[in-house]
Amino acid sequence: MRVTNTLLLLLLLTCLLLGSFACRTVAPDSENGEPRQQAKYIGCSSTMVFHRTDCRYCDTIKPENRVEFFSVEEALNAGYRPCKACKPGGD
């Protein structure tokens, strides 16, 4: 578990250093019971690639490496590149 905590801390620090809070880990519904906004894109923190939610590669991302994005700009600002298979943002 120590490696996972270290990776999460590194991801958080990276987001803070970029001056963006664009990185949001996948989490359960909010504590106050209100429905959460649905992510449009899923990133992989180990490859720094983001995908459309219907991309075949989305299912291969380990839970500890999954990052939610709500726009292409948010993912790009966090330093992620678009997937070459699903081409997010190139609709």
Buried (B, 14 or more C-beta within 10 A) or exposed (E): EEEEEEBEEEBEEBBEEEEEEBBBBBEEEEEEEEEEEEBBBBBBBEEBBBBBEEBEBBEEBEEBBBBBBBBBEBBBBBBBEBBEEBEBBEE
